Amino acid sequence: MKYYKPLAWMMAIAIASTTLTACNSDDNETEKPFTTDPVESSILYATGIGQSETRSVADAQNVLFTENDIEWFNVTTREIKFKGMDEPLYRRMQPFNEIEFHLGDNVLFVVSSFVGDWDSRTFTNLVLHYDVITDPNQGHYYLHDCYPLQFADTDEVKANIKKHEGQWKLFTYFLESKGKLK
């Protein structure tokens, strides 16, 4: 028993000092504000998804472009200008059904298809439109709410526009923070 008494005192002192240290926080320090914007610490990129692929498979394998490939985005016309690439973007897009825009680890929005002026199908959700008719010498890319644009007044397209409103704000906020809005 005489050996347990010093051990008990040592444990009591250790517990007391731990408790006092834990209680002695520096409450006089001002709390540092959260300065890292989660949008600015993320990267914007787009992946292509083929008919037989799942989204988890497509993410790493089929990156079509990143924020570094975007020269600017026009909020009014929704034209997205890409920097010169080794392979034209329209060739990269052809095998894919959908295009997912990611901001960091989160899916920002899904573009239902990549369409060209020659496409006769109707889309009532977001599309990446490749326009070669307006300027035959240089194609232009647009993120449109539907294709063709004359369907923009339908109830389905209006509902999709409303559904994507928050994602568009985040998308444009991100591009603005990178100096890529026109």
SEBA-726453 format. One record per residue: residue in one letter; x, y, z of N, C-alpha, C, O in turn. Coordinates in nm, 3 decimals, padded with zeros to 5 digits, m for minus. Example, Ala and Ser with C-alpha at 12.3 -4.5 7.8 and 13.67 -1.06 7.14 Angstrom:
2
<'A', <01.319, m00.569, 00.780>, <01.230, m00.450, 00.780>, <01.320, m00.330, 00.780>, <01.424, m00.332, 00.846>> <'S', <01.285, m00.225, 00.708>, <01.367, m00.106, 00.714>, <01.290, 00.003, 00.787>, <01.341, 00.114, 00.804>> 
This chain:
182
<'M', <00.080, m00.118, 00.000>, <00.000, 00.000, 00.000>, <00.085, 00.126, 00.000>, <00.047, 00.227, m00.059>> <'K', <00.204, 00.120, 00.067>, <00.287, 00.239, 00.072>, <00.342, 00.276, m00.066>, <00.383, 00.391, m00.085>> <'Y', <00.345, 00.184, m00.163>, <00.390, 00.214, m00.299>, <00.279, 00.278, m00.382>, <00.306, 00.350, m00.478>> <'Y', <00.155, 00.252, m00.346>, <00.041, 00.307, m00.422>, <00.016, 00.453, m00.391>, <m00.036, 00.527, m00.475>> <'K', <00.052, 00.496, m00.268>, <00.026, 00.634, m00.228>, <00.103, 00.734, m00.315>, <00.042, 00.829, m00.363>> <'P', <00.235, 00.718, m00.339>, <00.306, 00.813, m00.426>, <00.253, 00.807, m00.570>, <00.248, 00.910, m00.638>> <'L', <00.214, 00.689, m00.617>, <00.160, 00.675, m00.752>, <00.028, 00.749, m00.764>, <00.001, 00.814, m00.865>> <'A', <m00.055, 00.741, m00.661>, <m00.182, 00.811, m00.661>, <m00.161, 00.962, m00.663>, <m00.231, 01.034, m00.734>> <'W', <m00.063, 01.011, m00.585>, <m00.033, 01.154, m00.584>, <00.018, 01.201, m00.721>, <m00.019, 01.309, m00.767>> <'M', <00.100, 01.122, m00.786>, <00.153, 01.159, m00.918>, <00.041, 01.167, m01.021>, <00.038, 01.257, m01.105>> <'M', <m00.051, 01.071, m01.014>, <m00.164, 01.073, m01.107>, <m00.255, 01.192, m01.080>, <m00.305, 01.254, m01.173>> <'A', <m00.276, 01.224, m00.953>, <m00.360, 01.338, m00.918>, <m00.298, 01.468, m00.967>, <m00.369, 01.555, m01.017>> <'I', <m00.166, 01.481, m00.953>, <m00.097, 01.601, m01.000>, <m00.103, 01.610, m01.153>, <m00.124, 01.719, m01.207>> <'A', <m00.086, 01.498, m01.221>, <m00.091, 01.497, m01.367>, <m00.230, 01.536, m01.417>, <m00.242, 01.614, m01.512>> <'I', <m00.333, 01.484, m01.354>, <m00.471, 01.516, m01.393>, <m00.500, 01.664, m01.367>, <m00.560, 01.731, m01.450>> <'A', <m00.456, 01.713, m01.251>, <m00.481, 01.852, m01.215>, <m00.410, 01.948, m01.312>, <m00.467, 02.049, m01.353>> <'S', <m00.286, 01.916, m01.347>, <m00.212, 02.005, m01.438>, <m00.272, 02.003, m01.578>, <m00.275, 02.106, m01.645>> <'T', <m00.320, 01.887, m01.621>, <m00.386, 01.877, m01.752>, <m00.514, 01.959, m01.753>, <m00.543, 02.029, m01.850>> <'T', <m00.590, 01.950, m01.645>, <m00.715, 02.025, m01.635>, <m00.689, 02.174, m01.634>, <m00.758, 02.249, m01.702>> <'L', <m00.590, 02.217, m01.556>, <m00.559, 02.360, m01.551>, <m00.509, 02.411, m01.685>, <m00.541, 02.524, m01.724>> <'T', <m00.431, 02.332, m01.756>, <m00.380, 02.373, m01.887>, <m00.495, 02.384, m01.987>, <m00.499, 02.478, m02.066>> <'A', <m00.587, 02.291, m01.982>, <m00.700, 02.292, m02.074>, <m00.792, 02.410, m02.047>, <m00.847, 02.469, m02.140>> <'C', <m00.808, 02.446, m01.920>, <m00.895, 02.558, m01.885>, <m00.830, 02.692, m01.911>, <m00.899, 02.794, m01.922>> <'N', <m00.700, 02.695, m01.922>, <m00.629, 02.820, m01.940>, <m00.613, 02.851, m02.088>, <m00.501, 02.865, m02.136>> <'S', <m00.724, 02.862, m02.160>, <m00.714, 02.898, m02.302>, <m00.693, 03.047, m02.311>, <m00.725, 03.122, m02.218>> <'D', <m00.642, 03.090, m02.420>, <m00.614, 03.232, m02.439>, <m00.740, 03.301, m02.487>, <m00.754, 03.329, m02.606>> <'D', <m00.833, 03.329, m02.396>, <m00.958, 03.392, m02.433>, <m00.939, 03.538, m02.472>, <m01.028, 03.597, m02.533>> <'N', <m00.826, 03.597, m02.439>, <m00.801, 03.736, m02.473>, <m00.762, 03.754, m02.619>, <m00.767, 03.865, m02.671>> <'E', <m00.724, 03.643, m02.687>, <m00.689, 03.651, m02.828>, <m00.815, 03.674, m02.909>, <m00.918, 03.613, m02.884>> <'T', <m00.804, 03.763, m03.009>, <m00.920, 03.784, m03.096>, <m00.927, 03.667, m03.193>, <m00.825, 03.615, m03.239>> <'E', <m01.049, 03.628, m03.223>, <m01.069, 03.516, m03.313>, <m01.031, 03.558, m03.455>, <m01.072, 03.665, m03.501>> <'K', <m00.953, 03.476, m03.522>, <m00.909, 03.510, m03.657>, <m01.023, 03.480, m03.754>, <m01.084, 03.373, m03.748>> <'P', <m01.054, 03.574, m03.843>, <m01.163, 03.551, m03.937>, <m01.124, 03.445, m04.040>, <m01.006, 03.425, m04.070>> <'F', <m01.225, 03.377, m04.091>, <m01.206, 03.277, m04.196>, <m01.177, 03.351, m04.325>, <m01.266, 03.418, m04.379>> <'T', <m01.055, 03.340, m04.376>, <m01.016, 03.421, m04.491>, <m01.008, 03.342, m04.621>, <m00.999, 03.403, m04.727>> <'T', <m01.011, 03.212, m04.616>, <m01.000, 03.134, m04.737>, <m01.137, 03.112, m04.797>, <m01.224, 03.051, m04.735>> <'D', <m01.156, 03.163, m04.917>, <m01.283, 03.147, m04.987>, <m01.284, 03.008, m05.050>, <m01.194, 02.975, m05.127>> <'P', <m01.384, 02.925, m05.017>, <m01.385, 02.789, m05.073>, <m01.390, 02.787, m05.225>, <m01.343, 02.692, m05.287>> <'V', <m01.448, 02.891, m05.286>, <m01.453, 02.897, m05.432>, <m01.314, 02.923, m05.487>, <m01.274, 02.862, m05.586>> <'E', <m01.240, 03.013, m05.424>, <m01.108, 03.046, m05.475>, <m01.007, 02.934, m05.454>, <m00.905, 02.929, m05.524>> <'S', <m01.032, 02.845, m05.359>, <m00.939, 02.736, m05.336>, <m00.974, 02.612, m05.419>, <m00.910, 02.508, m05.405>> <'S', <m01.076, 02.623, m05.504>, <m01.119, 02.511, m05.588>, <m01.072, 02.532, m05.731>, <m01.025, 02.640, m05.768>> <'I', <m01.085, 02.426, m05.810>, <m01.052, 02.435, m05.952>, <m01.177, 02.399, m06.031>, <m01.252, 02.309, m05.993>> <'L', <m01.199, 02.469, m06.139>, <m01.311, 02.444, m06.228>, <m01.263, 02.353, m06.340>, <m01.161, 02.380, m06.403>> <'Y', <m01.337, 02.247, m06.366>, <m01.303, 02.160, m06.478>, <m01.429, 02.091, m06.528>, <m01.529, 02.084, m06.458>> <'A', <m01.422, 02.040, m06.650>, <m01.536, 01.971, m06.710>, <m01.492, 01.833, m06.754>, <m01.382, 01.814, m06.807>> <'T', <m01.580, 01.736, m06.731>, <m01.553, 01.598, m06.774>, <m01.664, 01.551, m06.866>, <m01.779, 01.593, m06.854>> <'G', <m01.627, 01.465, m06.959>, <m01.724, 01.407, m07.050>, <m01.771, 01.273, m07.000>, <m01.694, 01.196, m06.942>> <'I', <m01.898, 01.244, m07.022>, <m01.957, 01.117, m06.979>, <m02.020, 01.051, m07.101>, <m02.111, 01.106, m07.163>> <'G', <m01.970, 00.932, m07.134>, <m02.024, 00.856, m07.246>, <m02.151, 00.782, m07.205>, <m02.188, 00.781, m07.088>> <'Q', <m02.216, 00.720, m07.301>, <m02.341, 00.648, m07.275>, <m02.326, 00.536, m07.174>, <m02.412, 00.518, m07.088>> <'S', <m02.218, 00.462, m07.183>, <m02.203, 00.344, m07.097>, <m02.128, 00.372, m06.968>, <m02.111, 00.282, m06.885>> <'E', <m02.082, 00.494, m06.948>, <m02.000, 00.526, m06.830>, <m02.085, 00.576, m06.715>, <m02.191, 00.636, m06.732>> <'T', <m02.034, 00.549, m06.597>, <m02.092, 00.610, m06.478>, <m02.014, 00.736, m06.449>, <m01.901, 00.752, m06.497>> <'R', <m02.070, 00.824, m06.372>, <m02.003, 00.951, m06.343>, <m01.872, 00.930, m06.269>, <m01.776, 01.002, m06.294>> <'S', <m01.865, 00.835, m06.179>, <m01.743, 00.814, m06.101>, <m01.628, 00.769, m06.190>, <m01.512, 00.803, m06.163>> <'V', <m01.657, 00.694, m06.295>, <m01.553, 00.648, m06.387>, <m01.507, 00.764, m06.474>, <m01.388, 00.776, m06.505>> <'A', <m01.599, 00.849, m06.514>, <m01.568, 00.955, m06.609>, <m01.482, 01.065, m06.549>, <m01.403, 01.127, m06.621>> <'D', <m01.494, 01.092, m06.421>, <m01.426, 01.206, m06.362>, <m01.278, 01.214, m06.392>, <m01.231, 01.314, m06.446>> <'A', <m01.205, 01.112, m06.361>, <m01.059, 01.117, m06.375>, <m01.014, 01.096, m06.519>, <m00.912, 01.150, m06.560>> <'Q', <m01.087, 01.019, m06.595>, <m01.041, 00.979, m06.727>, <m01.074, 01.078, m06.838>, <m00.999, 01.086, m06.936>> <'N', <m01.181, 01.151, m06.827>, <m01.231, 01.226, m06.940>, <m01.236, 01.377, m06.917>, <m01.335, 01.442, m06.950>> <'V', <m01.132, 01.433, m06.860>, <m01.130, 01.578, m06.840>, <m01.118, 01.644, m06.977>, <m01.023, 01.620, m07.052>> <'L', <m01.217, 01.726, m07.008>, <m01.221, 01.793, m07.137>, <m01.147, 01.926, m07.135>, <m01.075, 01.960, m07.228>> <'F', <m01.166, 02.001, m07.027>, <m01.095, 02.127, m07.011>, <m01.101, 02.169, m06.865>, <m01.183, 02.121, m06.786>> <'T', <m01.012, 02.261, m06.830>, <m01.008, 02.318, m06.695>, <m01.022, 02.469, m06.707>, <m01.031, 02.524, m06.816>> <'E', <m01.024, 02.533, m06.593>, <m01.032, 02.680, m06.591>, <m00.915, 02.743, m06.665>, <m00.927, 02.853, m06.718>> <'N', <m00.801, 02.675, m06.670>, <m00.684, 02.727, m06.740>, <m00.704, 02.733, m06.891>, <m00.638, 02.811, m06.960>> <'D', <m00.796, 02.652, m06.943>, <m00.824, 02.651, m07.087>, <m00.925, 02.759, m07.126>, <m00.944, 02.786, m07.244>> <'I', <m00.990, 02.821, m07.027>, <m01.091, 02.923, m07.054>, <m01.022, 03.059, m07.060>, <m00.957, 03.101, m06.964>> <'E', <m01.038, 03.127, m07.172>, <m00.983, 03.262, m07.184>, <m01.078, 03.362, m07.119>, <m01.035, 03.447, m07.041>> <'W', <m01.210, 03.353, m07.151>, <m01.310, 03.438, m07.090>, <m01.450, 03.379, m07.109>, <m01.470, 03.287, m07.188>> <'F', <m01.543, 03.434, m07.033>, <m01.685, 03.396, m07.043>, <m01.767, 03.524, m07.045>, <m01.751, 03.610, m06.960>> <'N', <m01.856, 03.535, m07.144>, <m01.943, 03.651, m07.157>, <m02.076, 03.618, m07.091>, <m02.149, 03.530, m07.138>> <'V', <m02.108, 03.686, m06.982>, <m02.230, 03.657, m06.905>, <m02.355, 03.686, m06.987>, <m02.455, 03.614, m06.975>> <'T', <m02.353, 03.788, m07.070>, <m02.471, 03.828, m07.147>, <m02.503, 03.726, m07.257>, <m02.617, 03.681, m07.268>> <'T', <m02.404, 03.691, m07.337>, <m02.428, 03.599, m07.449>, <m02.404, 03.453, m07.410>, <m02.445, 03.361, m07.481>> <'R', <m02.337, 03.433, m07.298>, <m02.294, 03.302, m07.249>, <m02.193, 03.234, m07.341>, <m02.182, 03.112, m07.344>> <'E', <m02.120, 03.315, m07.415>, <m02.013, 03.259, m07.496>, <m01.895, 03.229, m07.406>, <m01.860, 03.308, m07.319>> <'I', <m01.836, 03.114, m07.427>, <m01.718, 03.073, m07.352>, <m01.604, 03.059, m07.453>, <m01.607, 02.975, m07.543>> <'K', <m01.503, 03.142, m07.435>, <m01.389, 03.145, m07.527>, <m01.277, 03.062, m07.467>, <m01.232, 03.087, m07.355>> <'F', <m01.232, 02.965, m07.544>, <m01.124, 02.879, m07.500>, <m00.992, 02.924, m07.563>, <m00.990, 02.976, m07.675>> <'K', <m00.885, 02.904, m07.490>, <m00.752, 02.931, m07.543>, <m00.720, 02.826, m07.647>, <m00.787, 02.723, m07.654>> <'G', <m00.619, 02.851, m07.727>, <m00.578, 02.753, m07.827>, <m00.539, 02.621, m07.762>, <m00.465, 02.619, m07.664>> <'M', <m00.588, 02.512, m07.817>, <m00.559, 02.379, m07.763>, <m00.495, 02.295, m07.872>, <m00.507, 02.325, m07.991>> <'D', <m00.427, 02.190, m07.830>, <m00.364, 02.099, m07.926>, <m00.468, 02.037, m08.019>, <m00.446, 02.027, m08.140>> <'E', <m00.579, 01.996, m07.962>, <m00.687, 01.935, m08.038>, <m00.811, 02.022, m08.021>, <m00.843, 02.060, m07.909>> <'P', <m00.881, 02.055, m08.130>, <m01.001, 02.137, m08.115>, <m01.100, 02.074, m08.016>, <m01.118, 01.953, m08.013>> <'L', <m01.161, 02.160, m07.937>, <m01.251, 02.112, m07.832>, <m01.367, 02.032, m07.888>, <m01.408, 01.932, m07.828>> <'Y', <m01.422, 02.073, m08.002>, <m01.535, 02.000, m08.057>, <m01.500, 01.855, m08.090>, <m01.588, 01.769, m08.086>> <'R', <m01.375, 01.827, m08.121>, <m01.334, 01.687, m08.146>, <m01.328, 01.608, m08.016>, <m01.362, 01.490, m08.014>> <'R', <m01.284, 01.672, m07.909>, <m01.279, 01.605, m07.779>, <m01.419, 01.569, m07.729>, <m01.437, 01.467, m07.662>> <'M', <m01.516, 01.652, m07.761>, <m01.652, 01.637, m07.707>, <m01.734, 01.529, m07.776>, <m01.828, 01.477, m07.715>> <'Q', <m01.704, 01.495, m07.897>, <m01.791, 01.411, m07.978>, <m01.829, 01.276, m07.916>, <m01.944, 01.235, m07.934>> <'P', <m01.743, 01.206, m07.847>, <m01.787, 01.075, m07.798>, <m01.874, 01.080, m07.671>, <m01.919, 00.976, m07.623>> <'F', <m01.898, 01.199, m07.617>, <m01.964, 01.206, m07.487>, <m02.110, 01.247, m07.497>, <m02.150, 01.327, m07.582>> <'N', <m02.188, 01.188, m07.409>, <m02.331, 01.218, m07.399>, <m02.356, 01.344, m07.318>, <m02.429, 01.433, m07.361>> <'E', <m02.294, 01.351, m07.202>, <m02.313, 01.462, m07.111>, <m02.177, 01.521, m07.074>, <m02.073, 01.457, m07.090>> <'I', <m02.183, 01.644, m07.024>, <m02.062, 01.711, m06.977>, <m02.092, 01.761, m06.837>, <m02.189, 01.833, m06.815>> <'E', <m02.007, 01.723, m06.744>, <m02.022, 01.769, m06.606>, <m01.923, 01.880, m06.578>, <m01.803, 01.866, m06.603>> <'F', <m01.973, 01.991, m06.526>, <m01.888, 02.099, m06.481>, <m01.868, 02.080, m06.331>, <m01.965, 02.072, m06.256>> <'H', <m01.743, 02.074, m06.289>, <m01.708, 02.054, m06.149>, <m01.642, 02.179, m06.094>, <m01.569, 02.249, m06.164>> <'L', <m01.670, 02.207, m05.969>, <m01.598, 02.309, m05.896>, <m01.540, 02.239, m05.775>, <m01.611, 02.212, m05.678>> <'G', <m01.412, 02.209, m05.782>, <m01.349, 02.129, m05.678>, <m01.406, 01.988, m05.682>, <m01.410, 01.924, m05.787>> <'D', <m01.450, 01.939, m05.567>, <m01.504, 01.803, m05.557>, <m01.653, 01.797, m05.586>, <m01.711, 01.688, m05.585>> <'N', <m01.716, 01.910, m05.612>, <m01.861, 01.914, m05.631>, <m01.898, 01.930, m05.777>, <m01.831, 02.001, m05.852>> <'V', <m02.006, 01.864, m05.817>, <m02.060, 01.883, m05.950>, <m02.138, 02.014, m05.949>, <m02.232, 02.030, m05.872>> <'L', <m02.098, 02.106, m06.035>, <m02.163, 02.235, m06.042>, <m02.293, 02.223, m06.121>, <m02.400, 02.259, m06.072>> <'F', <m02.284, 02.171, m06.243>, <m02.403, 02.140, m06.321>, <m02.366, 02.042, m06.431>, <m02.249, 02.025, m06.465>> <'V', <m02.469, 01.980, m06.487>, <m02.451, 01.882, m06.594>, <m02.509, 01.941, m06.722>, <m02.624, 01.984, m06.725>> <'V', <m02.428, 01.942, m06.825>, <m02.473, 01.987, m06.957>, <m02.522, 01.863, m07.029>, <m02.449, 01.766, m07.045>> <'S', <m02.648, 01.868, m07.072>, <m02.710, 01.747, m07.127>, <m02.647, 01.701, m07.257>, <m02.654, 01.583, m07.290>> <'S', <m02.585, 01.793, m07.332>, <m02.525, 01.749, m07.456>, <m02.433, 01.856, m07.515>, <m02.439, 01.973, m07.480>> <'F', <m02.350, 01.810, m07.606>, <m02.270, 01.898, m07.689>, <m02.339, 01.898, m07.824>, <m02.355, 01.793, m07.886>> <'V', <m02.380, 02.017, m07.871>, <m02.453, 02.025, m07.998>, <m02.384, 02.122, m08.091>, <m02.319, 02.218, m08.048>> <'G', <m02.399, 02.095, m08.219>, <m02.348, 02.184, m08.323>, <m02.465, 02.241, m08.401>, <m02.579, 02.197, m08.386>> <'D', <m02.436, 02.338, m08.485>, <m02.541, 02.400, m08.567>, <m02.612, 02.299, m08.656>, <m02.727, 02.322, m08.695>> <'W', <m02.548, 02.192, m08.687>, <m02.603, 02.089, m08.774>, <m02.700, 01.997, m08.700>, <m02.767, 01.915, m08.763>> <'D', <m02.708, 02.008, m08.567>, <m02.790, 01.918, m08.486>, <m02.938, 01.952, m08.500>, <m02.976, 02.068, m08.483>> <'S', <m03.020, 01.853, m08.531>, <m03.164, 01.876, m08.549>, <m03.245, 01.832, m08.427>, <m03.368, 01.843, m08.427>> <'R', <m03.177, 01.784, m08.324>, <m03.249, 01.742, m08.203>, <m03.286, 01.863, m08.118>, <m03.228, 01.971, m08.132>> <'T', <m03.384, 01.844, m08.031>, <m03.427, 01.948, m07.939>, <m03.381, 01.912, m07.799>, <m03.396, 01.798, m07.755>> <'F', <m03.325, 02.010, m07.728>, <m03.280, 01.991, m07.590>, <m03.344, 02.097, m07.503>, <m03.342, 02.215, m07.537>> <'T', <m03.402, 02.055, m07.391>, <m03.468, 02.149, m07.300>, <m03.387, 02.172, m07.173>, <m03.439, 02.226, m07.076>> <'N', <m03.263, 02.131, m07.174>, <m03.174, 02.153, m07.061>, <m03.044, 02.212, m07.112>, <m03.027, 02.231, m07.233>> <'L', <m02.951, 02.242, m07.022>, <m02.824, 02.304, m07.060>, <m02.752, 02.227, m07.170>, <m02.748, 02.104, m07.168>> <'V', <m02.697, 02.300, m07.264>, <m02.616, 02.242, m07.371>, <m02.492, 02.326, m07.392>, <m02.491, 02.445, m07.361>> <'L', <m02.388, 02.266, m07.444>, <m02.270, 02.338, m07.492>, <m02.285, 02.341, m07.643>, <m02.272, 02.238, m07.709>> <'H', <m02.311, 02.459, m07.696>, <m02.342, 02.477, m07.838>, <m02.217, 02.525, m07.912>, <m02.154, 02.624, m07.873>> <'Y', <m02.183, 02.453, m08.017>, <m02.071, 02.492, m08.103>, <m02.129, 02.558, m08.226>, <m02.191, 02.492, m08.309>> <'D', <m02.108, 02.688, m08.239>, <m02.165, 02.768, m08.347>, <m02.058, 02.796, m08.452>, <m01.959, 02.863, m08.425>> <'V', <m02.080, 02.742, m08.573>, <m01.987, 02.769, m08.683>, <m02.055, 02.847, m08.794>, <m01.989, 02.891, m08.888>> <'I', <m02.185, 02.866, m08.785>, <m02.258, 02.939, m08.889>, <m02.235, 03.090, m08.877>, <m02.213, 03.157, m08.978>> <'T', <m02.239, 03.143, m08.755>, <m02.223, 03.287, m08.735>, <m02.089, 03.337, m08.786>, <m02.081, 03.442, m08.850>> <'D', <m01.983, 03.263, m08.759>, <m01.848, 03.301, m08.801>, <m01.777, 03.175, m08.854>, <m01.711, 03.105, m08.778>> <'P', <m01.792, 03.148, m08.984>, <m01.737, 03.023, m09.040>, <m01.586, 03.008, m09.025>, <m01.534, 02.896, m09.027>> <'N', <m01.514, 03.120, m09.010>, <m01.368, 03.112, m08.997>, <m01.325, 03.069, m08.858>, <m01.214, 03.019, m08.840>> <'Q', <m01.413, 03.088, m08.760>, <m01.378, 03.052, m08.623>, <m01.506, 03.013, m08.549>, <m01.600, 03.093, m08.541>> <'G', <m01.510, 02.894, m08.497>, <m01.627, 02.849, m08.422>, <m01.634, 02.915, m08.286>, <m01.533, 02.956, m08.229>> <'H', <m01.755, 02.925, m08.235>, <m01.778, 02.984, m08.103>, <m01.855, 02.883, m08.017>, <m01.939, 02.809, m08.068>> <'Y', <m01.826, 02.882, m07.888>, <m01.892, 02.793, m07.794>, <m01.982, 02.875, m07.702>, <m01.944, 02.982, m07.655>> <'Y', <m02.102, 02.822, m07.677>, <m02.198, 02.889, m07.590>, <m02.258, 02.788, m07.493>, <m02.283, 02.673, m07.528>> <'L', <m02.281, 02.833, m07.372>, <m02.356, 02.753, m07.275>, <m02.500, 02.805, m07.278>, <m02.529, 02.911, m07.222>> <'H', <m02.588, 02.732, m07.341>, <m02.728, 02.774, m07.356>, <m02.819, 02.689, m07.267>, <m02.787, 02.575, m07.234>> <'D', <m02.932, 02.749, m07.230>, <m03.030, 02.678, m07.148>, <m03.107, 02.572, m07.226>, <m03.168, 02.483, m07.166>> <'C', <m03.105, 02.581, m07.358>, <m03.174, 02.484, m07.443>, <m03.118, 02.495, m07.584>, <m03.040, 02.585, m07.615>> <'Y', <m03.161, 02.404, m07.668>, <m03.125, 02.410, m07.809>, <m03.238, 02.348, m07.890>, <m03.288, 02.240, m07.858>> <'P', <m03.278, 02.417, m07.995>, <m03.250, 02.552, m08.039>, <m03.310, 02.655, m07.943>, <m03.399, 02.623, m07.864>> <'L', <m03.262, 02.777, m07.952>, <m03.298, 02.881, m07.856>, <m03.446, 02.921, m07.860>, <m03.495, 02.978, m07.763>> <'Q', <m03.517, 02.892, m07.967>, <m03.658, 02.930, m07.972>, <m03.744, 02.851, m07.872>, <m03.861, 02.883, m07.855>> <'F', <m03.688, 02.749, m07.807>, <m03.762, 02.673, m07.706>, <m03.742, 02.728, m07.565>, <m03.789, 02.669, m07.468>> <'A', <m03.673, 02.841, m07.552>, <m03.642, 02.898, m07.421>, <m03.765, 02.942, m07.342>, <m03.758, 02.955, m07.220>> <'D', <m03.877, 02.964, m07.409>, <m03.999, 03.009, m07.340>, <m04.090, 02.896, m07.294>, <m04.198, 02.922, m07.242>> <'T', <m04.050, 02.772, m07.311>, <m04.134, 02.662, m07.266>, <m04.125, 02.647, m07.115>, <m04.026, 02.687, m07.053>> <'D', <m04.229, 02.589, m07.056>, <m04.232, 02.573, m06.910>, <m04.117, 02.486, m06.860>, <m04.059, 02.514, m06.755>> <'E', <m04.083, 02.381, m06.935>, <m03.976, 02.291, m06.894>, <m03.841, 02.363, m06.890>, <m03.763, 02.346, m06.796>> <'V', <m03.813, 02.443, m06.991>, <m03.687, 02.517, m06.995>, <m03.684, 02.622, m06.884>, <m03.581, 02.640, m06.819>> <'K', <m03.795, 02.692, m06.863>, <m03.802, 02.792, m06.755>, <m03.778, 02.728, m06.619>, <m03.710, 02.787, m06.534>> <'A', <m03.832, 02.608, m06.597>, <m03.810, 02.537, m06.470>, <m03.663, 02.499, m06.454>, <m03.608, 02.509, m06.345>> <'N', <m03.600, 02.457, m06.563>, <m03.457, 02.422, m06.557>, <m03.370, 02.545, m06.533>, <m03.270, 02.537, m06.462>> <'I', <m03.409, 02.657, m06.591>, <m03.335, 02.782, m06.568>, <m03.340, 02.818, m06.421>, <m03.239, 02.854, m06.361>> <'K', <m03.458, 02.809, m06.363>, <m03.475, 02.840, m06.221>, <m03.395, 02.742, m06.134>, <m03.335, 02.782, m06.034>> <'K', <m03.395, 02.615, m06.172>, <m03.324, 02.511, m06.098>, <m03.172, 02.536, m06.098>, <m03.105, 02.506, m05.999>> <'H', <m03.120, 02.590, m06.206>, <m02.975, 02.611, m06.220>, <m02.929, 02.750, m06.179>, <m02.811, 02.783, m06.192>> <'E', <m03.020, 02.832, m06.129>, <m02.988, 02.971, m06.096>, <m02.869, 02.983, m05.999>, <m02.778, 03.063, m06.022>> <'G', <m02.871, 02.907, m05.892>, <m02.762, 02.912, m05.793>, <m02.629, 02.867, m05.850>, <m02.525, 02.925, m05.819>> <'Q', <m02.632, 02.762, m05.933>, <m02.508, 02.712, m05.993>, <m02.448, 02.816, m06.089>, <m02.326, 02.832, m06.096>> <'W', <m02.535, 02.887, m06.163>, <m02.486, 02.990, m06.254>, <m02.417, 03.102, m06.176>, <m02.313, 03.153, m06.217>> <'K', <m02.478, 03.140, m06.064>, <m02.417, 03.246, m05.982>, <m02.279, 03.203, m05.933>, <m02.185, 03.282, m05.935>> <'L', <m02.269, 03.080, m05.888>, <m02.140, 03.028, m05.841>, <m02.039, 03.020, m05.955>, <m01.923, 03.055, m05.937>> <'F', <m02.083, 02.973, m06.070>, <m01.998, 02.963, m06.189>, <m01.944, 03.099, m06.228>, <m01.823, 03.114, m06.250>> <'T', <m02.031, 03.201, m06.237>, <m01.986, 03.334, m06.277>, <m01.903, 03.400, m06.167>, <m01.808, 03.472, m06.197>> <'Y', <m01.937, 03.374, m06.041>, <m01.857, 03.428, m05.930>, <m01.715, 03.372, m05.938>, <m01.618, 03.446, m05.921>> <'F', <m01.704, 03.243, m05.963>, <m01.572, 03.179, m05.972>, <m01.492, 03.240, m06.087>, <m01.376, 03.278, m06.068>> <'L', <m01.554, 03.250, m06.205>, <m01.482, 03.304, m06.320>, <m01.445, 03.451, m06.300>, <m01.340, 03.497, m06.345>> <'E', <m01.532, 03.525, m06.231>, <m01.502, 03.664, m06.200>, <m01.380, 03.673, m06.107>, <m01.295, 03.760, m06.124>> <'S', <m01.374, 03.583, m06.009>, <m01.261, 03.583, m05.915>, <m01.129, 03.552, m05.987>, <m01.022, 03.589, m05.939>> <'K', <m01.137, 03.484, m06.100>, <m01.017, 03.452, m06.179>, <m00.991, 03.553, m06.289>, <m00.896, 03.539, m06.366>> <'G', <m01.076, 03.657, m06.297>, <m01.058, 03.761, m06.399>, <m01.095, 03.714, m06.538>, <m01.036, 03.759, m06.636>> <'K', <m01.191, 03.623, m06.549>, <m01.226, 03.565, m06.678>, <m01.366, 03.600, m06.725>, <m01.418, 03.535, m06.816>> <'L', <m01.429, 03.701, m06.666>, <m01.561, 03.745, m06.712>, <m01.544, 03.858, m06.812>, <m01.456, 03.942, m06.800>> <'K', <m01.630, 03.858, m06.909>, <m01.627, 03.962, m07.011>, <m01.758, 04.037, m07.006>, <m01.779, 04.131, m07.083>> 
